[in-house]
Amino acid sequence: MKTVHSYIPVLACVLALNAGPTANAQRMTLDEVIATARERSVPALAAKSTFISSYWEYRSYKASRLPSLSLYGNLASFDRSLRQLQNYETGDLVYTSNYNMQNSIGLAISQNVTFTGGTISLYSDLSRIDEFGSQRHKTWYAQPVSFSYTQPIFAYNQFKWEKKISPKEYERAQREYIESMEEVTIQATELYFSLLIAQMNHDKAVSNYGNTRMMYSVATERLKLGSVTRDEYLQLELRMLNDSISINETSVRVREEQMALNSLLGYDEKCEITPVLESRLPDIWMDYDMVMGKALENSSFMLENEIKTLTAESDIAKAKADRGARVSFNAKFGLGNSDSMFRETYRNLLDQEVFGFTFSIPIFDWGLGEGRVSQAKAKADVVKAEVEQAENDYKRKVFTAVGQFNSQKSQCTVSKRASEIAEERYSLIIDKFRSGNASVMDLNTARQEYDEAMDKYMNDVSDFWSIYYEIRKITLYDFMRSEDIGVDFNELLK
C-alpha cells in the first residue's frame, strides 16, 4: 500500500503551481475598484450613452417650444404640356397648351402656442411666373408680410401635455443615470468580495494543508509510540490529500473570479488584483424615516409613478377629444400685390384677410369614441392601482433594507470575534495535539469551526457593503459624507 510519502512530490508540485498572488499583483481597496468600475466598465459607458440619448430627446422638446425659422421656395419649375380645361359657356372639354416656368422663394417663422395648442406663423414670399410662346409675359407676386394663425378647438393639446411630461422624463433620466452608476458600484462590490473570498479560501487551503502535513508528521511519531490509532493516522493522511485537492480547486476559483472582475474593470486577463480587506467598518446607523424621505425625494421611483399617471391622464384627454367635434379656426392677414414690373409689385399693397372655421362632427360612430374613452379610463385605473401597490412594496423594501443594514454591523462584529476565537482555539488544539493531549477528532472539529467562522465573517462583511450600496442606490444619498449623490451633467455631456 502506498503511504503518504509517495504523494509528497506530487503535493509539492500542486503547491508550486497554485501559489498565491505574484509579486506583480496590483493591490486594490474596495474604493479603488469601485472608482475604476465607474470610469471604465461597459455598464458605466452604457449608462452614459443612455443618458446622452435622453438629453437630446429633451433638447428636441425644448426646441419645439422655440420659434422656428425656415426658408422655402420653388425654383425653375418648368411646365410645357397640354392641360384639359372646360369651356364654362358650352361645357366642352378642350386642351390648351401650357408653356411657363415658375420660381418662388419665401422666409417664414413659426411658433407653437403651448397654452392653446395653436400655431402662429409670420412669413414673407415672392414669386414669378414667366409665360412663353407667341407672347412672352412675366408676372410678379409679392407678399411682403403675412400673418397666419391656426387654432384647433376642442382638440387634444399635445403641447400642454408634453410640457407636463417631458421635463419629468429628463429629470428621471438624470436620476436613472446616477442609479445606474450605483448599480455598477454594487456589481463591483460583489465581484470584489467574490475574489477576496476566493483568495482567502485559497490561502486557507494552503495553510490547512501545511498544518495537516505538520500534524501528519507528529502523528507518524505518535503512531510508533501507540498514542495515535491507525484510524486517526489514516484520517490525517486523507485530510492531507483532500487539502491538496482543495488547493487546486480554490486556485481555479480564484482565477475565475479574477477574470470576472477584470472584465468589469476593463483589464485584460493577465492583470492580477489583490483585494485588500479593510478591518474597520464605517460607524453608520440608519433611521428609517430619514432613509424613506431621501428615497422618495431623490430616486427615480416617484418620478416614474408621476409620469405613468400623467401619461394615463393624457390618454384619457386624447380619447375624449377624438370622440367629439373637431373644429379648427384658421386666419390669415397680410399685404400683397401682383404686377408685371418687379418694382411695382411692392407699391400700393392690398390688404388680404382670410379666416374661417372648419369642423367635423360625428353623428353616429357605433360607440367607437365612447369605447376608446372607457378603455383609456380603465387603463388609468389599472395604472393608479399599480402605482399604489408599487409604493407599498417600495416602502416595505426600504424598511427591510434599513433593518438588515442596522443589524448587519453588529453581526459583523460578532462574526469577526467568533473567527478570532475559532482561530485561537485551532492554534491551541494544534499545540495540544503536538504534546499528545488532543485527538485527531478534536483537531478536525477545531479546524472545521475555524473554517466556518472565517467563511461566516467574510460573507457578513460582503453582505454589509452590498446592503449599504443598495440603500445608496435607493436613496441616491452618501451616508458617509451626509450629502446627496450628485453628478455634473454639463461635464458629462462634453
C-alpha positions as CSV (number, residue, x, y, z in Angstrom):
1,M,0.0,0.0,0.0
2,K,1.2,3.5,-0.9
3,T,2.0,5.7,2.1
4,V,1.6,9.5,2.1
5,H,5.4,9.8,1.5
6,S,4.8,8.6,-2.1
7,Y,2.4,11.6,-2.6
8,I,4.6,14.3,-1.2
9,P,6.4,15.1,-4.5
10,V,3.0,15.4,-6.2
11,L,1.7,17.6,-3.5
12,A,4.7,19.8,-3.6
13,C,4.1,20.4,-7.3
14,V,0.4,21.3,-6.6
15,L,1.6,23.9,-4.1
16,A,4.1,25.3,-6.5
17,L,1.6,25.6,-9.4
18,N,-1.1,27.1,-7.2
19,A,1.0,29.7,-5.3
20,G,-0.7,32.9,-4.2
21,P,-0.6,36.2,-5.9
22,T,2.6,37.1,-7.7
23,A,4.9,40.0,-6.7
24,N,3.5,42.0,-9.7
25,A,-0.1,41.7,-8.4
26,Q,-1.9,45.1,-8.0
27,R,-3.3,45.7,-4.6
28,M,-6.6,47.5,-4.7
29,T,-9.1,48.5,-2.0
30,L,-12.8,48.4,-2.4
31,D,-13.0,52.1,-3.1
32,E,-10.3,51.9,-5.8
33,V,-12.1,49.0,-7.5
34,I,-15.4,50.9,-7.4
35,A,-13.8,54.1,-8.8
36,T,-12.2,52.1,-11.7
37,A,-15.5,50.3,-12.5
38,R,-17.5,53.6,-12.6
39,E,-14.9,55.0,-15.0
40,R,-14.0,52.1,-17.3
41,S,-16.7,49.5,-17.2
42,V,-19.1,48.8,-20.1
43,P,-22.2,49.2,-17.9
44,A,-20.9,52.7,-16.9
45,L,-20.3,53.7,-20.5
46,A,-23.8,52.3,-21.5
47,A,-25.4,54.4,-18.7
48,K,-23.7,57.5,-20.1
49,S,-24.8,56.7,-23.6
50,T,-28.4,56.2,-22.4
51,F,-28.4,59.5,-20.6
52,I,-27.0,61.4,-23.6
53,S,-29.8,60.0,-25.7
54,S,-32.4,61.1,-23.2
55,Y,-30.7,64.6,-23.1
56,W,-31.1,65.0,-26.8
57,E,-34.7,63.9,-26.6
58,Y,-35.2,66.7,-24.0
59,R,-33.4,69.2,-26.2
60,S,-35.7,68.3,-29.1
61,Y,-38.7,69.0,-26.8
62,K,-37.2,72.4,-25.8
63,A,-36.5,73.2,-29.4
64,S,-40.1,72.6,-30.3
65,R,-41.1,75.3,-27.9
66,L,-39.0,77.9,-29.6
67,P,-39.7,79.8,-32.8
68,S,-38.5,78.0,-36.0
69,L,-37.2,79.9,-39.0
70,S,-37.3,78.3,-42.4
71,L,-36.5,79.2,-46.0
72,Y,-38.8,77.7,-48.6
73,G,-39.2,78.0,-52.4
74,N,-39.8,76.5,-55.8
75,L,-37.1,77.1,-58.3
76,A,-37.1,76.6,-62.1
77,S,-40.4,74.8,-62.2
78,F,-40.8,74.4,-66.0
79,D,-44.1,73.2,-67.5
80,R,-44.7,72.7,-71.2
81,S,-47.7,70.5,-71.6
82,L,-51.4,70.2,-72.7
83,R,-53.9,70.8,-70.0
84,Q,-57.5,69.9,-70.0
85,L,-60.0,72.7,-69.5
86,Q,-63.7,73.1,-69.7
87,N,-65.5,75.9,-71.5
88,Y,-67.7,77.5,-68.9
89,E,-70.3,78.6,-71.6
90,T,-70.6,75.4,-73.7
91,G,-69.3,72.9,-71.3
92,D,-67.0,71.4,-73.9
93,L,-63.7,69.9,-72.8
94,V,-60.7,71.3,-74.7
95,Y,-56.9,71.0,-74.4
96,T,-54.8,74.1,-74.2
97,S,-51.1,74.4,-74.2
98,N,-49.3,75.4,-71.0
99,Y,-45.8,76.8,-71.5
100,N,-44.4,78.6,-68.5
101,M,-41.8,78.5,-65.7
102,Q,-42.4,79.4,-62.1
103,N,-40.0,80.5,-59.4
104,S,-40.8,81.4,-55.8
105,I,-38.9,81.9,-52.5
106,G,-40.0,82.8,-49.0
107,L,-39.0,83.1,-45.4
108,A,-41.2,82.0,-42.5
109,I,-41.0,82.0,-38.8
110,S,-43.4,79.8,-36.7
111,Q,-44.2,79.5,-33.1
112,N,-46.2,76.8,-31.3
113,V,-48.5,78.2,-28.6
114,T,-48.4,75.8,-25.6
115,F,-51.4,77.2,-23.7
116,T,-53.8,77.0,-26.6
117,G,-52.2,74.3,-28.9
118,G,-52.3,76.7,-31.8
119,T,-49.6,77.8,-34.3
120,I,-48.6,81.3,-35.2
121,S,-46.7,82.0,-38.4
122,L,-45.2,85.1,-39.9
123,Y,-43.8,84.9,-43.4
124,S,-42.8,86.9,-46.5
125,D,-42.5,85.5,-50.0
126,L,-42.0,86.4,-53.7
127,S,-43.0,84.5,-56.8
128,R,-42.6,85.0,-60.6
129,I,-44.3,83.3,-63.5
130,D,-42.8,83.5,-67.0
131,E,-45.2,82.8,-69.8
132,F,-43.5,81.6,-73.0
133,G,-44.9,81.1,-76.5
134,S,-46.0,83.6,-79.1
135,Q,-46.5,86.3,-76.5
136,R,-43.9,86.3,-73.7
137,H,-45.1,87.7,-70.4
138,K,-44.0,87.7,-66.8
139,T,-45.9,88.3,-63.6
140,W,-44.6,89.1,-60.1
141,Y,-46.5,88.3,-57.0
142,A,-45.3,89.5,-53.6
143,Q,-46.4,89.1,-50.0
144,P,-44.0,91.3,-48.0
145,V,-45.6,90.4,-44.7
146,S,-48.3,88.0,-43.8
147,F,-49.6,86.6,-40.6
148,S,-51.4,83.3,-40.1
149,Y,-52.9,81.5,-37.1
150,T,-54.3,78.0,-36.8
151,Q,-56.2,77.1,-33.7
152,P,-57.8,73.7,-33.1
153,I,-60.9,73.9,-30.8
154,F,-62.0,71.1,-28.5
155,A,-58.9,69.2,-29.7
156,Y,-56.2,67.3,-27.8
157,N,-53.5,69.8,-26.8
158,Q,-50.3,67.9,-27.3
159,F,-48.1,70.9,-26.4
160,K,-49.7,71.2,-23.0
161,W,-49.2,67.5,-22.1
162,E,-45.6,67.5,-23.4
163,K,-44.9,70.5,-21.1
164,K,-46.0,68.4,-18.1
165,I,-44.3,65.2,-19.0
166,S,-41.1,65.9,-20.9
167,P,-39.3,67.8,-18.1
168,K,-40.1,65.0,-15.7
169,E,-38.8,62.4,-18.2
170,Y,-35.5,64.3,-18.4
171,E,-35.2,64.6,-14.6
172,R,-36.0,60.8,-14.4
173,A,-33.1,60.2,-16.9
174,Q,-30.7,62.1,-14.7
175,R,-31.7,60.1,-11.6
176,E,-31.6,56.8,-13.5
177,Y,-28.1,57.6,-14.6
178,I,-27.0,58.1,-11.0
179,E,-28.8,54.8,-10.1
180,S,-27.1,53.0,-13.0
181,M,-23.7,54.1,-11.7
182,E,-24.7,52.9,-8.2
183,E,-25.7,49.6,-9.8
184,V,-22.1,49.5,-11.2
185,T,-20.9,50.1,-7.7
186,I,-23.0,47.2,-6.4
187,Q,-21.7,44.9,-9.2
188,A,-18.1,45.9,-8.5
189,T,-18.6,45.3,-4.8
190,E,-20.0,41.8,-5.4
191,L,-17.2,40.8,-7.7
192,Y,-14.6,42.4,-5.4
193,F,-15.7,40.3,-2.4
194,S,-16.1,37.2,-4.6
195,L,-12.5,37.5,-5.5
196,L,-11.5,38.3,-1.9
197,I,-13.4,35.3,-0.5
198,A,-11.9,33.0,-3.2
199,Q,-8.4,34.3,-2.5
200,M,-8.9,33.8,1.3
201,N,-10.3,30.3,0.7
202,H,-7.2,29.5,-1.4
203,D,-4.9,30.9,1.3
204,K,-6.8,29.0,3.9
205,A,-6.5,25.8,1.9
206,V,-2.7,26.2,1.6
207,S,-2.5,27.0,5.3
208,N,-4.6,24.0,6.2
209,Y,-2.5,21.7,4.0
210,G,0.7,22.9,5.8
211,N,-0.9,22.4,9.2
212,T,-2.3,19.0,8.3
213,R,1.1,17.9,6.9
214,M,2.8,19.0,10.1
215,M,0.2,17.2,12.2
216,Y,0.7,14.1,10.0
217,S,4.4,14.1,10.8
218,V,3.6,14.4,14.5
219,A,1.0,11.5,14.1
220,T,3.7,9.4,12.4
221,E,5.9,9.6,15.5
222,R,3.0,9.1,17.9
223,L,1.8,6.1,16.0
224,K,5.1,4.4,16.8
225,L,4.5,5.2,20.5
226,G,0.9,3.9,20.3
227,S,-0.7,7.2,21.3
228,V,-2.4,7.6,17.9
229,T,-4.5,4.8,16.4
230,R,-4.2,3.6,12.9
231,D,-7.7,5.0,12.2
232,E,-6.7,8.5,13.3
233,Y,-3.4,8.3,11.4
234,L,-5.4,7.5,8.2
235,Q,-7.8,10.3,8.9
236,L,-4.9,12.8,8.8
237,E,-3.5,11.2,5.6
238,L,-6.9,11.5,3.9
239,R,-7.3,15.1,5.2
240,M,-3.9,16.0,3.7
241,L,-4.9,14.5,0.3
242,N,-8.2,16.4,0.4
243,D,-6.4,19.6,1.3
244,S,-4.1,19.2,-1.7
245,I,-7.2,18.8,-3.9
246,S,-8.8,21.9,-2.3
247,I,-5.7,23.9,-3.1
248,N,-6.2,23.2,-6.8
249,E,-10.0,23.8,-6.7
250,T,-9.7,27.1,-4.9
251,S,-6.9,28.2,-7.2
252,V,-9.2,27.7,-10.2
253,R,-11.9,29.6,-8.4
254,V,-9.6,32.5,-7.7
255,R,-8.7,32.7,-11.4
256,E,-12.4,32.6,-12.4
257,E,-13.3,35.4,-10.0
258,Q,-10.2,37.4,-11.1
259,M,-11.2,37.2,-14.8
260,A,-14.8,38.3,-13.9
261,L,-13.5,41.3,-12.0
262,N,-11.0,42.2,-14.8
263,S,-13.8,42.0,-17.3
264,L,-15.9,44.6,-15.4
265,L,-12.9,46.9,-14.9
266,G,-11.8,46.7,-18.5
267,Y,-8.5,44.9,-17.7
268,D,-7.0,42.0,-19.7
269,E,-6.7,38.5,-18.3
270,K,-3.0,39.0,-17.4
271,C,-3.8,41.6,-14.8
272,E,-3.8,40.3,-11.2
273,I,-5.6,42.2,-8.5
274,T,-5.1,41.5,-4.8
275,P,-8.1,42.7,-2.9
276,V,-7.4,44.4,0.5
277,L,-9.8,43.9,3.3
278,E,-10.4,46.9,5.5
279,S,-10.5,45.9,9.1
280,R,-12.9,48.6,10.2
281,L,-16.4,49.2,9.0
282,P,-18.0,52.7,9.0
283,D,-20.0,53.6,12.1
284,I,-23.4,54.3,10.5
285,W,-26.8,53.9,11.9
286,M,-29.7,54.5,9.5
287,D,-33.1,56.0,10.5
288,Y,-36.0,54.6,8.5
289,D,-37.9,57.9,8.2
290,M,-34.8,59.7,7.0
291,V,-33.9,56.9,4.5
292,M,-37.5,56.8,3.3
293,G,-37.6,60.5,2.9
294,K,-34.4,60.5,0.8
295,A,-35.7,57.6,-1.3
296,L,-38.9,59.4,-2.2
297,E,-37.1,62.7,-2.7
298,N,-34.1,61.6,-4.8
299,S,-34.8,58.3,-6.6
300,S,-36.5,57.9,-9.9
301,F,-39.3,55.8,-8.3
302,M,-41.7,58.6,-7.6
303,L,-41.0,60.4,-10.9
304,E,-41.7,57.2,-12.7
305,N,-45.1,56.9,-10.9
306,E,-45.9,60.6,-11.7
307,I,-45.0,60.0,-15.4
308,K,-47.2,56.9,-15.6
309,T,-50.1,58.8,-14.0
310,L,-49.7,61.8,-16.3
311,T,-49.5,59.6,-19.4
312,A,-52.7,57.8,-18.4
313,E,-54.4,61.2,-17.9
314,S,-53.1,62.3,-21.3
315,D,-54.5,59.2,-23.0
316,I,-57.9,60.0,-21.5
317,A,-57.8,63.6,-22.7
318,K,-56.9,62.4,-26.2
319,A,-59.6,59.8,-26.3
320,K,-62.2,62.4,-25.2
321,A,-61.0,64.9,-27.8
322,D,-61.1,62.4,-30.6
323,R,-64.6,61.3,-30.0
324,G,-66.2,64.7,-30.2
325,A,-66.5,67.5,-32.7
326,R,-63.3,68.7,-34.4
327,V,-63.3,72.4,-35.0
328,S,-60.4,74.5,-36.3
329,F,-60.1,78.2,-36.7
330,N,-57.8,79.5,-39.4
331,A,-56.9,83.1,-40.0
332,K,-54.6,84.9,-42.4
333,F,-53.8,88.6,-42.6
334,G,-51.3,90.3,-44.8
335,L,-50.3,92.6,-47.6
336,G,-49.7,91.6,-51.2
337,N,-49.7,92.7,-54.8
338,S,-49.1,91.5,-58.3
339,D,-47.6,93.2,-61.4
340,S,-45.5,92.6,-64.4
341,M,-42.9,95.0,-63.1
342,F,-40.9,94.0,-60.0
343,R,-40.8,97.4,-58.5
344,E,-44.5,98.0,-58.9
345,T,-45.2,94.8,-57.0
346,Y,-44.2,96.4,-53.7
347,R,-46.3,99.5,-54.3
348,N,-49.9,100.1,-53.4
349,L,-50.1,96.9,-51.4
350,L,-53.5,95.4,-51.0
351,D,-54.9,94.1,-47.7
352,Q,-55.6,90.4,-47.6
353,E,-57.8,88.8,-44.9
354,V,-58.8,85.2,-44.9
355,F,-60.4,83.5,-42.0
356,G,-63.0,80.8,-41.2
357,F,-63.8,77.7,-39.3
358,T,-63.6,74.1,-40.4
359,F,-65.4,71.3,-38.5
360,S,-66.2,67.7,-38.4
361,I,-68.9,66.4,-36.1
362,P,-69.5,62.6,-35.7
363,I,-73.2,61.9,-35.8
364,F,-73.1,58.2,-35.1
365,D,-70.0,56.1,-34.7
366,W,-71.5,52.9,-33.2
367,G,-70.0,53.7,-29.8
368,L,-66.4,53.7,-31.1
369,G,-65.4,57.0,-29.5
370,E,-67.1,56.2,-26.2
371,G,-65.4,52.8,-26.2
372,R,-61.9,54.4,-26.6
373,V,-62.6,56.7,-23.7
374,S,-63.8,53.9,-21.5
375,Q,-60.7,51.9,-22.4
376,A,-58.4,54.8,-21.6
377,K,-60.1,55.2,-18.2
378,A,-59.8,51.5,-17.4
379,K,-56.1,51.6,-18.2
380,A,-55.8,54.7,-16.0
381,D,-57.5,52.8,-13.1
382,V,-55.0,50.0,-13.6
383,V,-52.1,52.4,-13.5
384,K,-53.4,54.0,-10.4
385,A,-53.7,50.6,-8.6
386,E,-50.2,49.6,-9.8
387,V,-48.7,52.8,-8.5
388,E,-50.3,52.4,-5.1
389,Q,-49.1,48.8,-4.9
390,A,-45.6,49.8,-6.1
391,E,-45.4,52.5,-3.4
392,N,-46.4,50.0,-0.7
393,D,-43.8,47.4,-1.9
394,Y,-41.2,50.1,-2.2
395,K,-41.7,51.2,1.4
396,R,-41.5,47.6,2.6
397,K,-38.3,47.1,0.6
398,V,-36.7,50.2,2.2
399,F,-37.9,49.1,5.7
400,T,-36.4,45.7,5.2
401,A,-33.1,47.1,3.8
402,V,-32.7,49.5,6.7
403,G,-33.4,46.8,9.3
404,Q,-30.9,44.4,7.6
405,F,-28.2,47.1,7.5
406,N,-28.5,48.1,11.1
407,S,-28.3,44.5,12.3
408,Q,-25.5,43.6,9.8
409,K,-22.9,45.9,11.5
410,S,-23.4,44.1,14.9
411,Q,-23.5,40.8,13.1
412,C,-20.1,41.6,11.5
413,T,-18.7,42.4,14.9
414,V,-19.9,39.2,16.4
415,S,-18.7,37.0,13.5
416,K,-15.3,38.7,13.5
417,R,-14.9,37.9,17.2
418,A,-16.1,34.4,16.5
419,S,-13.5,33.9,13.8
420,E,-10.7,35.2,16.2
421,I,-11.8,32.8,18.9
422,A,-12.0,29.9,16.4
423,E,-8.5,30.7,15.1
424,E,-7.1,30.9,18.6
425,R,-8.8,27.6,19.6
426,Y,-7.5,25.9,16.4
427,S,-3.9,27.0,17.3
428,L,-4.3,25.7,20.9
429,I,-5.6,22.3,19.6
430,I,-2.6,22.1,17.3
431,D,-0.3,22.7,20.2
432,K,-2.2,20.1,22.3
433,F,-2.0,17.6,19.5
434,R,1.7,18.0,19.3
435,S,2.0,17.3,23.0
436,G,-0.4,14.4,22.8
437,N,-3.2,16.0,24.7
438,A,-5.7,16.2,21.8
439,S,-7.2,13.7,19.4
440,V,-7.5,13.8,15.7
441,M,-11.2,14.3,16.1
442,D,-10.5,17.4,18.3
443,L,-8.2,18.7,15.6
444,N,-10.7,18.2,12.8
445,T,-13.5,19.8,14.9
446,A,-11.4,22.8,15.7
447,R,-10.4,23.3,12.1
448,Q,-14.0,22.9,10.8
449,E,-15.2,25.5,13.3
450,Y,-12.4,27.9,12.3
451,D,-13.2,27.5,8.5
452,E,-16.9,28.0,9.1
453,A,-16.2,31.1,11.3
454,M,-14.0,32.7,8.7
455,D,-16.5,32.0,6.0
456,K,-19.3,33.5,8.1
457,Y,-17.3,36.6,8.8
458,M,-16.3,37.2,5.2
459,N,-19.8,36.7,4.0
460,D,-21.2,39.1,6.6
461,V,-18.7,41.8,5.6
462,S,-19.7,41.3,1.9
463,D,-23.4,41.5,2.8
464,F,-22.7,44.7,4.8
465,W,-21.3,46.5,1.8
466,S,-23.8,45.1,-0.6
467,I,-26.7,46.3,1.6
468,Y,-25.1,49.7,2.1
469,Y,-24.6,50.3,-1.6
470,E,-28.1,49.0,-2.3
471,I,-29.6,51.6,0.1
472,R,-27.3,54.2,-1.6
473,K,-28.9,53.3,-4.9
474,I,-32.4,53.6,-3.5
475,T,-31.8,56.9,-1.8
476,L,-29.1,58.5,-4.0
477,Y,-27.6,59.6,-0.7
478,D,-24.0,59.2,0.6
479,F,-24.3,58.3,4.3
480,M,-20.6,58.6,4.9
481,R,-20.4,62.2,3.7
482,S,-24.0,63.0,4.7
483,E,-24.9,64.5,1.3
484,D,-26.9,63.7,-1.8
485,I,-25.0,62.0,-4.6
486,G,-24.7,64.5,-7.4
487,V,-23.3,64.5,-10.9
488,D,-22.1,67.4,-13.0
489,F,-24.2,66.7,-16.1
490,N,-22.7,69.6,-18.0
491,E,-19.3,68.0,-17.7
492,L,-20.8,64.6,-18.5
493,L,-22.2,65.9,-21.8
494,K,-18.8,67.3,-23.0
